[in-house]
Amino acid sequence: MGVSVQLTAVIFILILVSTHHPTAGGGHDPFLVLDGYEDDGIQLKCFSERLFSEVQVLWTDSRGDNVTGTPLTTGTATGNTSSSIILKPGSGNSMSCKIIDKLLKTSTESSVVIADVFFPATSPWLAAFVVILLLNIFLVIAAIYKLRRFRRAHSNAVNITLDENCKHPSLIIKDKTRVKFSTQEEIPLKAMVVAIEGFSEKKHYWEVEVEDKSEWELGVVCEEIRNTLRSNTTNTFPKGNLLSLQFSQGEYSSTGGKGVRNCKPCSVVGVFLDQELDKLSFFDVEEKCLLTSLSFEFSGKLYPFFSPGSDGKWLAVCPV
């Protein structure tokens, strides 16, 4: 309201001091009025006491080019002459309204000059603010989605117990929740311990504390591998269906060579087995972000497994 009043006052002053150009005799001066902002520009109106039937209204811009105006009345013979245009940024700062007498071939003209500051414009700071605002909205939505996905997985939490009768001979189990190698020597074979609990339906989630271990492998195995491990007297790794996430030499990898998002090493890994969607997902629990998801097609009971690597440090199943 204040800007509009100020703008009207300034333009009115400019109109009062605008140049009047009579040609070939006297006439009725056209009266220019600033009507306000319209369609990203400033609307100007030109009024004259002369009748439509007697005169012609001609708008001229700062380059001297004719501009088509819009009549403000029905254009009847008995109506006073009036017309309007919208002066937009970049079209020049001045505009003239000329009233041409059709019979006498005379004309009168009034001009107005409008400073750039009065044109509605998009500030570069406003554009930057909008971009930052949209980016922040996107980040908030992404964070909410990430948090909801993690919470949905965590709502299916179960406790896992390590099966001492289903492990590699070189592994040591403590409290039925912690496992590590009994030797510091590197063993080329995949050494794992399988959980007592197996799942054939619904959704299940558990967490594993890996801390600063340099290598580890987590996932699920089919019942065939579990049964073979229980009766295995050799150190050969049984064949069968297996899904896993591995960490070694500072990098993640997964079964089937599927890419893993570039994440920093995490200290606690969440494992989410969704047998309704046939998908196994791994989460960074501290960041509550998804590391990777693996799809599978095999059916039957699946058992969590844990391979602590050969760095001699404990890998622990967390109570949830």
C-alpha positions in Angstrom: 0.0 0.0 0.0 2.8 2.4 1.0 4.9 1.5 -2.1 1.8 2.0 -4.4 1.0 5.4 -3.0 4.7 6.5 -3.2 4.9 5.3 -6.8 1.7 7.1 -7.8 2.9 10.3 -6.2 6.3 10.1 -8.0 4.7 9.3 -11.4 2.2 12.1 -10.9 5.0 14.6 -10.4 6.7 13.2 -13.5 3.5 13.7 -15.4 3.2 17.3 -14.3 6.7 18.1 -15.5 6.3 16.0 -18.7 6.7 17.7 -22.0 3.6 18.8 -23.8 4.0 18.7 -27.6 1.2 20.6 -29.4 1.4 20.3 -33.2 -0.4 22.6 -35.6 -2.5 24.5 -33.0 -4.0 24.1 -29.6 -5.9 21.1 -28.4 -6.9 19.1 -25.4 -4.0 17.7 -23.5 -4.2 13.9 -22.9 -4.0 13.1 -19.2 -1.7 10.2 -18.2 -2.5 8.2 -15.1 -0.5 5.5 -13.4 -3.0 2.7 -12.5 -0.6 0.4 -10.6 1.2 -2.9 -11.2 -0.2 -5.2 -13.8 1.2 -8.4 -15.4 4.8 -7.8 -14.2 4.7 -4.2 -15.5 3.1 -0.8 -14.8 -0.2 0.0 -16.3 -0.6 3.5 -17.8 -3.9 5.1 -18.8 -4.5 7.9 -21.2 -7.6 10.1 -21.0 -8.9 12.9 -23.2 -12.0 15.1 -23.2 -12.4 14.5 -26.9 -14.8 11.9 -28.3 -13.8 8.7 -29.9 -15.4 9.8 -33.1 -13.2 12.8 -33.3 -9.7 11.6 -32.4 -7.2 8.7 -32.6 -5.1 7.6 -29.7 -1.5 6.7 -30.5 1.1 5.4 -27.9 4.8 5.8 -28.7 7.7 4.2 -26.7 11.1 5.5 -26.0 12.4 4.3 -29.3 9.7 6.1 -31.2 7.9 2.9 -32.1 4.1 2.9 -32.1 2.5 0.7 -29.4 -1.0 -0.6 -29.6 -3.2 0.4 -26.6 -6.4 -1.1 -25.2 -9.5 1.1 -25.3 -11.0 1.5 -21.8 -14.6 2.2 -22.9 -16.9 0.6 -25.4 -15.8 3.0 -28.1 -19.1 4.6 -28.8 -19.2 7.9 -30.7 -20.4 9.7 -27.6 -17.8 8.3 -25.3 -14.7 10.2 -24.1 -11.4 8.9 -25.5 -9.3 6.6 -23.2 -6.7 3.9 -23.7 -4.3 1.9 -21.6 -1.0 0.0 -22.0 1.3 -2.0 -19.8 4.9 -0.7 -19.6 7.2 -3.6 -18.8 10.8 -3.7 -17.7 13.2 -3.6 -20.7 10.7 -1.9 -23.0 12.1 1.6 -22.2 11.4 4.0 -19.4 9.3 6.5 -21.2 6.0 6.4 -23.0 4.0 9.1 -24.9 0.3 9.3 -25.5 -0.7 11.3 -28.6 -4.3 12.5 -29.3 -4.7 13.1 -33.1 -7.6 15.1 -34.4 -9.0 13.3 -37.4 -10.6 16.4 -39.0 -8.1 19.2 -38.1 -5.0 16.9 -38.5 -3.6 18.3 -35.3 -2.3 16.4 -32.3 -1.4 16.9 -28.6 1.0 14.6 -26.7 1.9 13.9 -23.1 4.9 11.9 -22.0 6.0 10.1 -18.8 9.3 8.8 -17.7 9.5 6.1 -15.1 12.7 5.2 -13.2 13.9 1.6 -13.2 13.5 1.3 -9.5 9.7 1.5 -9.7 9.4 -1.5 -12.0 8.6 -4.8 -10.4 11.6 -7.0 -10.7 13.0 -10.3 -9.3 15.9 -9.6 -7.1 18.9 -12.0 -7.7 18.9 -12.5 -3.9 15.3 -13.5 -4.1 16.1 -16.1 -6.8 19.0 -17.4 -4.7 16.7 -17.6 -1.6 14.1 -19.5 -3.6 16.7 -22.0 -4.8 18.0 -22.5 -1.2 14.5 -22.8 0.1 13.6 -25.5 -2.4 16.8 -27.3 -1.7 16.2 -27.3 2.0 12.6 -28.6 1.4 14.0 -31.4 -0.7 16.6 -32.3 2.0 14.0 -32.3 4.7 11.7 -34.5 2.7 14.6 -36.9 1.9 15.5 -37.0 5.6 12.0 -37.7 6.7 11.7 -40.5 4.1 15.1 -42.0 5.2 14.0 -41.9 8.9 10.6 -43.4 8.2 12.2 -46.2 6.2 14.6 -47.0 9.0 11.9 -46.9 11.6 9.7 -49.2 9.6 12.6 -51.7 9.5 13.4 -51.3 13.2 9.8 -51.9 14.2 10.4 -55.6 13.2 13.3 -56.0 15.6 14.1 -59.5 16.9 16.9 -60.9 19.1 19.4 -63.2 17.6 21.4 -66.0 19.2 24.6 -67.5 17.8 24.5 -71.2 17.3 27.7 -72.7 18.8 27.0 -76.0 16.9 26.9 -74.2 13.6 30.1 -72.4 13.1 33.5 -72.6 11.5 36.1 -74.4 13.8 38.3 -71.4 13.9 35.7 -69.1 15.5 35.2 -68.4 19.2 31.7 -67.6 20.5 31.1 -65.7 23.8 27.8 -65.1 25.5 26.1 -66.5 22.4 26.2 -63.0 20.9 29.9 -62.3 20.2 32.2 -64.0 17.8 35.9 -63.6 16.6 38.7 -65.7 15.1 40.7 -67.7 17.5 43.9 -67.0 15.6 45.4 -63.9 14.1 46.4 -65.9 11.0 44.5 -65.1 7.8 42.3 -67.9 6.8 41.3 -68.0 3.1 38.1 -69.9 3.6 34.8 -68.1 4.4 34.4 -68.6 8.1 31.0 -67.9 9.6 28.6 -68.7 12.5 24.9 -69.1 11.8 22.1 -68.0 14.2 19.7 -70.4 15.9 16.7 -68.4 14.7 15.5 -69.0 11.2 12.8 -67.1 9.3 10.5 -68.3 6.5 7.9 -65.5 6.4 7.1 -61.9 7.5 9.7 -59.2 8.3 12.7 -59.3 10.7 15.4 -56.9 11.8 18.5 -57.2 13.8 21.6 -55.2 14.5 25.3 -56.1 14.5 28.1 -54.1 16.2 31.2 -54.1 14.0 32.9 -51.1 15.6 36.3 -50.5 14.0 36.8 -53.9 12.5 38.8 -53.9 9.3 36.7 -56.7 7.7 33.4 -58.5 8.2 30.5 -60.1 6.4 26.8 -60.2 7.3 23.7 -61.6 5.7 21.5 -64.7 5.5 22.0 -68.3 4.3 19.5 -70.9 3.3 18.8 -73.9 5.5 20.9 -76.2 3.3 24.1 -74.2 4.2 23.2 -74.2 7.8 22.6 -78.0 7.9 25.9 -78.6 6.1 27.8 -76.4 8.6 26.4 -78.3 11.5 27.6 -81.6 10.2 30.8 -80.3 8.4 33.9 -82.0 9.6 36.1 -80.3 6.9 36.9 -76.7 6.5 35.4 -76.4 3.0 32.6 -73.9 2.5 29.3 -75.5 1.6 27.4 -74.4 -1.6 24.0 -72.9 -1.5 22.0 -69.7 -1.5 23.6 -66.8 0.3 23.0 -63.0 0.5 25.5 -60.8 2.2 27.2 -57.4 2.7 31.0 -57.4 3.0 33.4 -54.8 4.3 37.1 -55.1 3.6 40.0 -52.7 3.0 37.7 -49.7 3.7 35.1 -50.6 1.0 31.7 -52.3 0.9 30.7 -54.9 -1.5 27.6 -57.2 -1.8 26.5 -60.5 -3.2 26.2 -60.5 -7.0 28.5 -57.4 -7.3 25.6 -54.9 -6.7 27.0 -51.5 -6.0 26.9 -50.0 -2.5 26.5 -46.3 -2.0 29.7 -44.5 -1.0 29.5 -44.5 2.7 32.0 -44.1 5.5 32.7 -47.2 7.7 29.9 -47.6 10.2 30.1 -49.0 13.7 26.6 -50.7 13.8 24.9 -52.4 10.9 21.1 -53.0 10.8 20.0 -56.0 8.8 16.3 -56.1 7.6 14.9 -59.3 6.1 11.6 -58.7 4.3 10.3 -62.0 3.1 7.1 -60.4 1.9 9.0 -58.4 -0.7 11.9 -61.0 -1.0 14.4 -58.3 -0.1 17.4 -58.0 2.3 18.5 -54.5 3.3 21.4 -53.2 5.2 21.4 -49.9 7.2 24.0 -47.7 8.8 22.3 -47.5 12.2 24.0 -44.3 13.4 23.2 -42.4 10.2 19.8 -44.2 9.8 20.6 -44.5 6.1 20.3 -47.4 3.7 23.6 -49.0 2.6 22.1 -51.4 0.0 19.2 -53.7 -0.7 19.4 -57.2 -2.3 16.5 -59.0 -3.9 16.3 -62.8 -3.9 14.1 -65.4 -5.4 14.8 -68.5 -3.4 12.3 -69.7 -0.8 12.4 -71.6 2.5 13.8 -70.7 5.9 16.7 -68.2 6.0 19.2 -67.9 8.8 21.3 -64.9 9.8 25.0 -65.5 9.5 28.1 -63.6 10.8 31.7 -63.7 9.6 34.0 -61.6 11.8 37.0 -61.7 9.5 40.6 -62.4 10.5 41.5 -59.2 12.4 41.0 -60.9 15.8 38.4 -58.3 17.0 34.9 -59.2 18.3 31.8 -58.9 16.2 28.7 -58.7 18.4 25.0 -59.1 17.9 23.2 -56.2 19.6 20.1 -56.7 21.7 17.1 -54.7 20.3 
